[in-house]
Amino acid sequence: MGSPWWHSTTIYQIYPRSFADSNGDGIGDLPGITSKLDYLVDLGVGTMWVSPFFKSPQRDFGYDVSDYCDVAPEYGTLADAEEMIE
């Protein structure tokens, strides 16, 4: 049996709020992440771990999720999430 997949990949964690801002409002967002995917691949990143971007009261940096079925508006839309994931 081979090694687990995570033994042979580079994992890069992204905190959406501070990673890349696509619309100039000072808050990183999902389109900003999507715009940097080719760069991450060029760096050798094979797996991306994205911190929570769901709707949240933001009392715990987004980990206090209030709606697992929607994106916090400051980060974008469900369509933005789908585009990033594809």
N, CA, C and O of each residue as an XYZ file, in Angstrom:
344
protein
N       0.840     -1.185      0.000
C       0.000      0.000      0.000
C       0.881      1.243      0.000
O       1.872      1.307      0.728
N       0.521      2.228     -0.816
C       1.313      3.448     -0.936
C       1.112      4.399      0.226
O       0.268      4.184      1.097
N       1.891      5.434      0.219
C       1.782      6.473      1.249
C       0.488      7.257      1.077
O      -0.033      7.350     -0.035
N      -0.038      7.821      2.161
C      -1.219      8.689      2.043
C      -0.915      9.873      1.125
O       0.226     10.329      1.058
N      -1.933     10.373      0.418
C      -1.750     11.433     -0.577
C      -1.085     12.671      0.002
O      -0.329     13.349     -0.694
N      -1.354     12.973      1.260
C      -0.814     14.208      1.835
C       0.684     14.125      2.119
O       1.303     15.133      2.460
N       1.262     12.953      1.985
C       2.710     12.820      2.146
C       3.466     13.295      0.908
O       4.670     13.541      0.969
N       2.760     13.423     -0.213
C       3.454     13.764     -1.455
C       2.898     15.025     -2.126
O       2.981     15.167     -3.346
N       2.342     15.924     -1.341
C       1.826     17.172     -1.897
C       2.254     18.343     -1.023
O       2.581     18.171      0.151
N       2.249     19.511     -1.600
C       2.471     20.732     -0.833
C       1.109     21.330     -0.537
O       0.339     21.620     -1.453
N       0.808     21.516      0.750
C      -0.478     22.065      1.174
C      -0.274     23.529      1.540
O       0.629     23.873      2.302
N      -1.128     24.386      0.984
C      -1.035     25.827      1.213
C      -2.353     26.306      1.798
O      -3.399     26.178      1.161
N      -2.311     26.860      3.013
C      -3.527     27.383      3.632
C      -3.736     28.834      3.223
O      -2.804     29.638      3.219
N      -4.981     29.151      2.880
C      -5.346     30.512      2.498
C      -6.400     31.034      3.455
O      -7.435     30.401      3.661
N      -6.128     32.196      4.040
C      -7.121     32.917      4.835
C      -7.706     33.962      3.893
O      -7.049     34.961      3.601
N      -8.932     33.749      3.411
C      -9.479     34.602      2.350
C      -9.405     36.103      2.624
O      -9.105     36.878      1.716
N      -9.669     36.518      3.845
C      -9.745     37.945      4.173
C      -8.446     38.688      3.859
O      -8.481     39.873      3.528
N      -7.312     38.016      3.955
C      -6.031     38.707      3.769
C      -5.229     38.207      2.565
O      -4.110     38.670      2.348
N      -5.768     37.284      1.788
C      -4.958     36.702      0.709
C      -4.879     37.584     -0.533
O      -3.789     38.019     -0.904
N      -6.003     37.854     -1.179
C      -5.982     38.653     -2.415
C      -7.324     39.352     -2.586
O      -8.379     38.718     -2.553
N      -7.266     40.654     -2.767
C      -8.460     41.500     -2.904
C      -8.675     41.820     -4.379
O      -7.841     42.480     -4.998
N      -9.789     41.356     -4.946
C     -10.027     41.570     -6.381
C     -10.784     42.855     -6.694
O     -10.767     43.318     -7.835
N     -11.448     43.438     -5.693
C     -12.295     44.601     -5.994
C     -11.850     45.890     -5.305
O     -12.552     46.899     -5.374
N     -10.701     45.869     -4.645
C     -10.132     47.080     -4.074
C     -10.782     47.594     -2.807
O     -10.581     48.751     -2.438
N     -11.569     46.744     -2.120
C     -12.210     47.202     -0.880
C     -11.366     46.925      0.362
O     -11.787     47.223      1.479
N     -10.180     46.356      0.170
C      -9.292     46.091      1.294
C      -9.523     44.755      1.976
O      -8.846     44.437      2.954
N     -10.472     43.964      1.478
C     -10.774     42.649      2.043
C     -10.547     41.608      0.953
O     -11.100     41.711     -0.142
N      -9.735     40.613      1.260
C      -9.528     39.537      0.301
C     -10.838     38.836      0.003
O     -11.765     38.869      0.812
N     -10.917     38.201     -1.155
C     -12.175     37.580     -1.556
C     -11.913     36.365     -2.444
O     -10.778     36.103     -2.844
N     -12.980     35.634     -2.742
C     -12.845     34.418     -3.536
C     -12.361     34.691     -4.958
O     -11.512     33.946     -5.447
N     -12.859     35.726     -5.649
C     -12.279     36.011     -6.964
C     -10.778     36.327     -6.880
O     -10.026     36.021     -7.806
N     -10.350     36.933     -5.782
C      -8.925     37.183     -5.587
C      -8.138     35.889     -5.492
O      -7.053     35.771     -6.061
N      -8.687     34.916     -4.771
C      -8.037     33.602     -4.682
C      -7.980     32.963     -6.062
O      -6.934     32.471     -6.485
N      -9.112     32.974     -6.763
C      -9.178     32.372     -8.096
C      -8.139     32.989     -9.026
O      -7.534     32.288     -9.837
N      -7.935     34.289     -8.909
C      -6.977     34.969     -9.790
C      -5.536     34.543     -9.532
O      -4.669     34.779    -10.373
N      -5.265     33.927     -8.399
C      -3.897     33.524     -8.041
C      -3.661     32.021     -8.161
O      -2.582     31.544     -7.811
N      -4.641     31.266     -8.646
C      -4.493     29.810     -8.692
C      -3.327     29.365     -9.575
O      -2.581     28.465     -9.193
N      -3.159     29.973    -10.738
C      -2.032     29.596    -11.607
C      -0.697     29.861    -10.917
O       0.239     29.072    -11.047
N      -0.610     30.961    -10.190
C       0.607     31.295     -9.442
C       0.900     30.220     -8.395
O       2.045     29.794     -8.239
N      -0.142     29.784     -7.677
C       0.050     28.749     -6.662
C       0.527     27.448     -7.293
O       1.395     26.770     -6.743
N      -0.034     27.099     -8.441
C       0.415     25.901     -9.157
C       1.881     26.052     -9.557
O       2.664     25.113     -9.410
N       2.256     27.225    -10.061
C       3.653     27.476    -10.437
C       4.595     27.337     -9.245
O       5.752     26.952     -9.411
N       4.107     27.646     -8.049
C       4.912     27.482     -6.832
C       5.066     26.020     -6.430
O       5.924     25.685     -5.613
N       4.236     25.147     -7.004
C       4.279     23.735     -6.659
C       3.215     23.318     -5.664
O       3.262     22.209     -5.132
N       2.259     24.192     -5.408
C       1.175     23.859     -4.484
C       0.271     22.834     -5.154
O      -0.182     23.037     -6.281
N       0.011     21.735     -4.458
C      -0.850     20.686     -4.990
C      -2.192     20.608     -4.300
O      -3.145     20.049     -4.842
N      -2.269     21.175     -3.093
C      -3.501     21.137     -2.310
C      -3.689     22.485     -1.637
O      -2.757     23.045     -1.061
N      -4.902     22.991     -1.720
C      -5.218     24.287     -1.127
C      -6.213     24.079      0.010
O      -7.254     23.448     -0.172
N      -5.886     24.610      1.176
C      -6.772     24.561      2.337
C      -7.269     25.983      2.545
O      -6.496     26.868      2.913
N      -8.559     26.201      2.311
C      -9.129     27.540      2.422
C      -9.864     27.651      3.752
O     -10.760     26.858      4.043
N      -9.483     28.629      4.551
C     -10.179     28.885      5.814
C     -11.624     29.289      5.516
O     -11.940     29.660      4.386
N     -12.504     29.219      6.521
C     -13.932     29.447      6.284
C     -14.247     30.767      5.581
O     -13.694     31.820      5.896
N     -15.159     30.660      4.615
C     -15.650     31.844      3.903
C     -17.177     31.886      3.902
O     -17.788     32.633      3.138
N     -17.782     31.075      4.768
C     -19.241     31.044      4.894
C     -19.747     32.279      5.634
O     -18.973     33.009      6.253
N     -21.054     32.497      5.561
C     -21.646     33.589      6.339
C     -21.344     33.365      7.813
O     -21.414     32.242      8.311
N     -21.008     34.450      8.501
C     -20.568     34.366      9.889
C     -20.706     35.732     10.547
O     -20.553     36.758      9.884
N     -20.995     35.755     11.858
C     -20.982     37.039     12.564
C     -19.560     37.588     12.768
O     -19.398     38.704     13.261
N     -18.544     36.823     12.398
C     -17.133     37.232     12.466
C     -16.668     37.562     13.882
O     -15.842     38.455     14.073
N     -17.190     36.852     14.861
C     -16.702     37.020     16.236
C     -15.489     36.122     16.504
O     -14.758     36.311     17.476
N     -15.296     35.141     15.617
C     -14.204     34.183     15.775
C     -13.465     34.004     14.438
O     -13.126     32.885     14.054
N     -13.225     35.112     13.743
C     -12.483     35.120     12.476
C     -13.082     34.192     11.424
O     -12.352     33.611     10.620
N     -14.409     34.050     11.425
C     -15.092     33.247     10.423
C     -15.333     31.808     10.808
O     -16.043     31.093     10.101
N     -14.759     31.364     11.916
C     -14.980     29.986     12.342
C     -16.322     29.813     13.049
O     -16.741     28.685     13.310
N     -16.992     30.908     13.359
C     -18.320     30.873     13.976
C     -19.382     30.957     12.874
O     -20.134     31.928     12.790
N     -19.423     29.937     12.047
C     -20.278     29.915     10.857
C     -21.748     29.971     11.250
O     -22.196     29.249     12.140
N     -22.493     30.845     10.569
C     -23.937     30.939     10.814
C     -24.748     30.338      9.671
O     -25.938     30.074      9.842
N     -24.132     30.114      8.508
C     -24.837     29.528      7.365
C     -23.830     28.796      6.486
O     -23.081     29.411      5.728
N     -23.829     27.474      6.603
C     -22.896     26.656      5.827
C     -23.273     26.555      4.350
O     -22.537     25.963      3.561
N     -24.412     27.130      3.976
C     -24.900     27.025      2.595
C     -24.733     28.313      1.807
O     -25.230     28.411      0.685
N     -24.045     29.307      2.367
C     -23.879     30.569      1.660
C     -22.522     31.184      1.986
O     -21.910     30.883      3.011
N     -22.080     32.035      1.101
C     -20.790     32.717      1.226
C     -21.005     34.069      1.896
O     -21.977     34.763      1.599
N     -20.110     34.443      2.791
C     -20.172     35.779      3.394
C     -20.025     36.804      2.277
O     -19.122     36.682      1.449
N     -20.895     37.812      2.236
C     -20.889     38.751      1.112
C     -19.559     39.468      0.893
O     -19.237     39.823     -0.241
N     -18.783     39.688      1.949
C     -17.498     40.365      1.757
C     -16.502     39.503      0.972
O     -15.519     40.017      0.438
N     -16.762     38.188      0.905
C     -15.871     37.290      0.176
C     -16.355     36.967     -1.229
O     -15.589     36.449     -2.041
N     -17.606     37.265     -1.524
C     -18.129     36.983     -2.860
C     -19.469     36.282     -2.808
O     -20.271     36.504     -1.901
N     -19.699     35.431     -3.796
C     -20.982     34.756     -3.968
C     -20.774     33.249     -4.092
O     -19.644     32.770     -4.193
N     -21.877     32.518     -4.084
C     -21.784     31.078     -4.324
C     -21.182     30.797     -5.700
O     -20.412     29.851     -5.866
N     -21.533     31.618     -6.675
C     -20.953     31.450     -8.016
C     -19.436     31.635     -7.976
O     -18.708     30.923     -8.667
N     -18.955     32.586     -7.172
C     -17.505     32.784     -7.018
C     -16.865     31.550     -6.393
O     -15.779     31.138     -6.801
N     -17.539     30.955     -5.397
C     -17.015     29.751     -4.745
C     -16.956     28.597     -5.740
O     -15.968     27.863     -5.788
N     -18.010     28.438     -6.531
C     -18.026     27.368     -7.529
C     -16.903     27.551     -8.545
O     -16.242     26.583     -8.922
N     -16.685     28.780     -8.985
C     -15.612     29.042     -9.950
C     -14.246     28.721     -9.350
O     -13.396     28.141    -10.025
N     -14.028     29.093     -8.091
C     -12.755     28.815     -7.435
C     -12.541     27.302     -7.314
O     -11.436     26.808     -7.538
N     -13.589     26.579     -6.963
C     -13.475     25.133     -6.752
C     -13.241     24.388     -8.062
O     -12.494     23.410     -8.098
N     -13.877     24.847     -9.136
C     -13.697     24.178    -10.434
C     -12.277     24.351    -10.903
O     -11.917     23.864    -11.975
